[in-house]
Amino acid sequence: MKKLLVFVLLIISTKIFSQETASPNQENATGDSTIYEDIADKAEFPGGIDAFRNNFSKTFKIGKVNGRGKIKSEVRFVVDQQGMITDIITIGDNKSMNKEMERTVKAMSKTKWIPAKINGQPVKFRFKLPITINIEN
């Protein structure tokens, strides 16, 4: 009975103290925890998106990716209010591709971005980069 009571209290406290998740496009008065995706003044890599793509392609090592044919993956990360990259996540079926994309973004994370803004105030912004490569042998 004592174990059951402890378990129930644990579940209730977890529910009470858990954080509320905000939708990505929801505007928050504090702006600290909300991560935006679709806003007019997006986060920008110094030199623009072409500079980011060029830097990414120079840093990415295709030789570390195992597999054949068309390989798709997506890397997502957050550019915080200071312009730093955080919360890197990769999505895709090929683990070696995901790992290399994550390594590449981590290597590029030393470069400070221009943060996204809403009403002139910097906010967190989720950046998504889908990549498709075709490996032929």
C-alpha positions, 0 to 999 in steps of 0.5 A: 500500500505504501508503494502504491501511495508513493507511486501515485504521488510521483505521478501526480507531482510529475503532472503538476510540475511538467512544463506546458508545450507551446505550439511553434507558431504561438506568440508568447508574452515572455518569448523565452520558451517559445520556438518560432518556425514561421515568422517574417524576420527569420534567423540568418546565417552571416552571409545568408542562406547561400553562405550557410549551404556552402559552409555546410557542403564544405564541412559535410563528409560524404565518405562517412555516409554508408548506403546506396541510392537516394538517402534523405535526412533532415537536420533541425536546430534552434537558433537562440536569442543570442544567435547560438545553435542549440537542440540539434536533431536529425531525422532520417532512416540512415543512421550514418547520414544523420550522424554526419549531418549532426557532426556538420552542424555542431562543427558550424555551431561556433558561428554566431547567427543573426537571431530571428526577431518579432517586433524587434525583439530576438526570439528562438527560431527552429531551422530545418535543413532537408538533405537528399543525396544519391550515392552510386557505386 
